[in-house]
Amino acid sequence: MLDVLFYHGIVITMAGERVGEGIIEDGAVGIQGNRIVAVGKSDVVCAQYQAHRMIDVEGNVILPGFVDGHMHSALGLFRGLAQDTDEWLHTCIWPLREAMGPEEAAKGSMLVLAEAVKNGTTTICDFDTHMNHLVKNHAKIGTRACVAHTIAALPQDVSGLPQGELYPLDSAKENKLFEESLEIIREWQGACDGRITCMLGPQAPERVSKEMLLKVRDAAEKYGVNVHMHVACGDRETYQMQKRYHKRTIPFLKELGLLNERLIGVHLSVATQEELKEYALSGAGMVLCSGSEAIIDGHIPPAREFDCYSPKLALGSDQTPGGNSSNMFNEMKFTAILNKCRFQDPTIFPCWKVLRMATIDGARAIGLGDQIGSLESGKLADLIVIDIKRLNLNPVLFHPVRNIVPNLVYASNGSEVTTVMINGTFVVEDGRLTSCSEDQIRKEANEAAKLVVEKAAEKYHALNSKVAQMMEQHLI
């Protein structure tokens, strides 16, 4: 007797190398505990198994849950406050972050985690400060989380630092954050029935010392965890690296022994073709944050170039001040459209490819491909149900042509997700969170955001950012 059996669904397993070959028109998925035990045609599976809960999902798609390979969840309080400007970090984010404490960060985090889960994300690589507080949100809401406490050596007050100057590095600060990271690993690695795992998270190669990067390398080996880090993100980073070390980022990481399959590098926006090849062939994974990078930096990261050498390519929502959402449907669509435009080639990143990046390829990129990312017997029960009876997803065609995957990628917006199961537990049912009050999450986040913005107001406007100028001119 199974715990749950979904039947009469359109099952897109993501098993194998061809998406279409993994589609079962009238399919079933059986769950026992936190594992998938049966996937196949409904008549076959239902003849073999019964379940305590039989769920007829006729007219719906069953997919593996989405993998968000990079998120700064604490920045949820600042949605929409760092856009349409070429100075989003120094004059927008930093003065706000300096005014935000751990309690406010946790409330912002809960807001975007709830948004992500309701839109079908089941696994999140969360990379932020105050992770000892944020990780409790993952435990409560039910996400599968790979968490990294940000290790940084920049002093607290850097918002007024003139652009172009070499960043000052505070060794006492980075060492404190490193020790806190180890405490989080010791407390949370494998917690919540294995849902929560940990990573080490140096913020970026230019924002920690060389000595810290070596400590991170050694600790990752000792504790058997991955290293999650911004890599070759932009001209700011390249300038800082060359000024401090006379090397570009990827050759520097190789020299330190950090270029290996434990590394999950984010963005790689300014990596050269040769650097990308060396990076990919090392076994390191790449996370592509199309929406955020395009909005805040005007970049289209070189994902296609990376994909020539490695399939370990994940999508990430990054941060809501710039990217504005934690929705993997947005990331799939942005990735496809931006790259088609970049290369003036409509065949680039087809729908099936970006769906793989949001599921099985993303899972492989973060080191969990043997556990999640596809619907197969023995894998963890992380899945979503999508209502394709919605007008925007119709007509539904199978023969002689099929349009299910294109419509999911190009027409869905996330509101069509009705059910989310993580680790065999229902986290969303009938489109609503099961473990938390959405009204309370929204209320607490709004209160915290107002508090932080008021605290930061004087410095924020003193920096006279372009965003502040647009507000004063009533343009936004």
N, C-alpha and C positions, 0 to 999 in steps of 0.2 A: 504494500500500500504506500503510494507516494504521498508527499505533503500537498503538492500543487501540481495540477496538470492543465496547461493551456492547450486548447485544441481549436481546429477550424480557422487557424490564423494563416496569414501569408508569412512564412518563416524565412527570413534572410539570415542564413547562418554565418556568413563571412568566413566559412571554412574553405580551405583550398585557395588557389591563386586566382580563380575566376569567380567574381561575385555572382554572375548569372547561374553558374552551376550549383551554387549553394542556396538557390531559392526553391522553397517547397510551397506550391500554391495553396494546398490544403494541409497545413502542417501542425504538428504538436510538439510541445516541449514539456518534459516532466522533470519535477524538482523533488529531491529528497534532502532534507537538511539544507546545507548551503551549497549543494552541488547539483549540476545538471546530470540526470541519469538516462534520459531518453530524448532523442530528436529524430523526427521522421514524419511520414504521412499520418494524418489523424486516424484513419481507420486501422492502421497497423499498430500505432502506439496505444490507442484506446482499447484495442483488443487484448493487448498484453498487460496493461496497467489500469488500475483504478487509483483514485486519490481522495484524500480527505476534502480537498477543495478542487472541484472541476470547474474550469472557467472557459466558457465558450466565447472566443474572441473573433467570431466571424466578421469579415470585413475590416479587420485590423492587421497591421504589420507587427511582427515580433522581431526585434533587432537586439544584438548585443548592446549594452549600455555604452554611451560615449566616454571616451577618455580625454580629459582636459589636461594636457601635458605641462601647462604652466599657468599659474594664477597667483596674483597678489591679493588674497581675499580681504585683507584689512583695509585696502584702499576703496572698499565699497562705499564708504561714507562720502567720497569725493567724485562720484559719478558725474561726468560732464563738465568738470572744472579744469581740464587741461587740454582743451582742443582748440583747433584753428590758430595755433601759435607755434613759433619755432623755438620757444624757450620754456617748454612745458615742465621741465624738471626743476630748473633752478628757481623760477619765479612762481610756479604754480604748485607743484607737489611738495617740495621741500618745506616751505613755510607752513603748509597745512599739517604735514607729518610731524613737524616739531611741536605742534600744539595738541597732538593726539596721544592719549594715554592708552594703556592696555585694555581698559574696560570699553572705551569708545571703539578701539580697533576690533574687539570681539563682536561688537554689535554691527559694525560694517561688514565684517566677515560673514556673519550669519545671514545677512541680507543677500549677498551674492551667492552663497552656497545654496540657499533656498531657491534662488532663481535658476541656478545651474541644474540642480536636481530636477526641478519641475520641467525643465526643458530637455531632460533625457540624459544628463551627465551622471555617470555612476562612479567614475574614478577621477580624482583631482590631485594633481601635484601642486600643493600649496606652498608657496615660497614667500615668507614674510617675517617681519619682526613680531615680537610678542607671541611666538608660536606656542609657548607653554599655555597661553590662554586660548588661542585659536583652535588648537587641536581638540579642545573639549567640545567645540561646535561640531566637528566631524563625528565625534563619538555620539553626540546627541541626535544629530539629524540623520545619521546612518550612512554617510558616504564612505566609499573606499578611498582612503587618503594616503598619499605619500607626502609627508610633511618635511619641510626644511626650515629651520630657524635661521634667518639671515645673519651671516657673519660679515660685518663691515668694519672698516677702520676709520671711516670718515667721522669727524667730530660732529656733535649734535647740531651745532649752528653753522651750516654750510650754505644756507640760502643766499647769503650776501657775498659769497666768494666770487670774485670776478671770473668770468668765463675765460679759459685759456691758461689760468694759473695751475701749477701742479698741485694736485690735491694733498692736503696735509693728512697723514695717516697716524692714528692713535693706537699704538700697540696694546695699551692697557684695555682699551675698549674691545678690540678684536679678540683678545685672549679671553675676556669675560664672556663674550658672545659664543666663543668656541666651547668653553666649559659648559655654558648653558645648553648648547647643542648636544653635547655628550649626555647631559642629564636627561634631556628629552628622549634621546635614543634609548637610554637605559630604562626609562619609565614606560615609553609608548611603543617601542618596536614589537610588533605582533599583537598589540592590544586589540580589544573588541573582537575576539574570535578571529584574529588575523587581518581584520579590515584595515588597520592602521599600521603603516610601516614608515620608516624614517629615512631621510637623506641628510647629507651634509651640504650646506648652502652658502659658500662664499659668494657674496653679492656679484662681484665681477673681478677679473684679474687686476684691474687698476684701482680697486677700492679696498683691497687688502694687501698686506705685505707679502713678499716672496716667502718669508719664513712661515707665514700662516698657510699659504698654499701647500707647502711641504707637510705641515702638520695635518692638514685636511687629507692629503693623499695617504698618509700613513694611517690615520684614523679610519678612513673608508675601508682600507684593507683589514684592519683589526676587527671592525664591527660588521664587516660584510655588507656595507650600504653603498648606495650610489652617491655621486657628487652632482648637484644641480646648480648650474651657474650661467649667468649671462656671458656670452662669448662673442667677441667681434661684433658688438651691437651697433657701433656708429663711429663717427669721426671723433667724438669726444674721447671714447675709449682708446682708439688708435693713437691719438695725440698724446694722451697720458702715458700709454705703454712705451711709445718711442722716446718720450722725454725722460721717463724714469729708467727704462731697461734697454733702450736702443733696439727693441725688437717688437714685432707685431705679435698679436695675442696667440695665435695658434702655434707658431714656432716656439714661443715662450712656454706654452703649456706642454708641448712635446718635450722640451728640454727638462722640464720638472717631473716628467713621468706621469702627467695627468691625462694624457691623450690615450684613453683606452675605453673598454666597453663599460666601465663604471660611470663615465661622464655623460650627463644629459645636458647638452649645451643649448642655450636659448637664443634665437634670432639669427646669429651669424650673418648679419646684414651686409657687412663690409668685408667679408672673407673673400680672398681671391679664388680663382678657379683651382689653382694648384693647392692652396690651403684647404679648400673644401674637399678635394680628392684625398689628401692626406688625412684629414679629420675623419671622413667617412670610412676609409679603409682601416682606420684604427679600431673600429667597432663602436665608436661613440654614437649616441643618438642625437637627433636634432629636433627641436620644437619650433614650429612655425606659428607666429602670432600675426596672422595677416591683417585683421581688422585694426588692432592696436598700432602695429608698425606703420601701416598706411596713414592712419589718422594723425599720429603724433610726430612721425619723422618723414613721412612721404616715401618710405622704403617699401619695396616688395622683396623680401628676403629671398636668397638664391636657393629655394627649395628644389626647383627643377634640376639645377646643377648637382645638388647633393644626391637627389634621387637617382642620378645616373650611376652612382657608386654604391648606394645602400638604401634598403627599404625602411630603415629605422627612423621614420619620419612621422612625428606626431603634430597635432594641432593644439594650440593653447589660446585661451581667451585673454591672458595677460592681466590687464587692470582696467577697471571701469572709468577712471578719470579721463582716460584717452580713448580706449576701445569701446566704452559705453555699455557693454553687455558681457554676460558670462554664458553665452548661448552658442553651442557648438554648431547648430544649424547655420548661424551667421558666419562662423569661421569656415565651414565647408564652402558656402556660397562665395564669400569674399576671396578665398583661396583660388577657386576655379576662375572667377571673373577677372581678378587682378592679374593673374598669370597669363590668361588668354590675351588680355590687353597688352601686357608687357612684351610678349613675344609676337603679337599680332597673328596669333594662331589659335583658332577655336578648338583645336584638338588637344591643346595642353591641359593637363589636370582634368580629365573627364570626370563625370559624376561618380563612376565606380571607384576611381582612384582616391578622390577626397573622402568618400565614405570609408574606404580602407584606412585612410589616415586618421579618421575619427574613431576607429574601432581596432582592428587587429594590428595594423602597422603601428598605430599609436601605442598599443599595449606592448609591442615588442621594443619600441624605442625607449620605454621607461623600465624595461626589464621584467614585464609581467605577461609576456605573450604566451607563456605556457599555462597561465592561470585564467586569463580573461581575454576579451576582445573578439571571441567567436562563440557561437552556440554549438557546443560539442559535448558529448558525454564525458564526464570527469572534470569538466571545467567548473569554475565557480559560477553560481547562479546570479549573474548580473545581467539583467535584461530590461528592455522597455517595450511598451505596447503603444502603437501610434494609430490613431483613428483616421483611416484614409477615406472615410465617408464624407469628410469635410469638402466643401465646394472647391477649395483651392487645390485639392489633390485628385480631382476627377476630370475626365473619365479615367477609369481603371481598366487597363488593357493587358491581356496576356498573349493572345494569339490573333493574327500571325505576327504582331509586333508587341513589344512590352515597354511600358513607361513607368514602372513602379519606382526604380532607383532614380531616374532623372527628376521625377516629381518630388521625391523625398528631399533631394539635395537642393533643387532650384525653387521649389514652391512652398516647402514647409517653413514655419516660423517658430516652432517649438510648442505652440499652444495645442497642437494636435496630440501631444503625449498625454495619455490617460493613466498609465500605470508604470511605475518604476520599482523594480525589485533589485536589491543589493544584498549579496551574500545570503540569498534565500528569504529575505525579509521584505515585505511590502513597505516601501518608503513613500511612495505616492500611490493613491488609489482615487479613481474618479477625478483625477486632476488636482487633488489636494494632498498636502503633506500630512503624513500620519503621526509624526512624532512631535510636531511643533505647531504653534499658532502663527499663521501667516500675518494676522492682524497685529499680534504682539511684536513680531520681527520687524514689521514695517514701522510701527510706532516708535520702538526703541531706537531704530536706526535713524529716523528723522530727528529725534530729540538729541541723539549723540552728535549728529552732523551739525546741527545748529550750534551746539555748545562749542565744538571744535572750531568752526568757522568764525564764530564771534571772538574766540580767544586769539585766533590768528589774524584777525582783520587788520590790525594796525600795521603789522609787518607785511602782510600780503599786499596792501595798497601802497605801502611805502616803496616796495620794489617796482611799482608802476608797470606791471606786466601788460602785455598786449591784451590778455583776457580782461584784466581790470579796466583797461582803457575802453574796450568794447562795451563793458557794463556801464561805465560813466557816460559814454556817448549814446546809450540806449539802443545799441545795435543788437544786443542780446538780452 
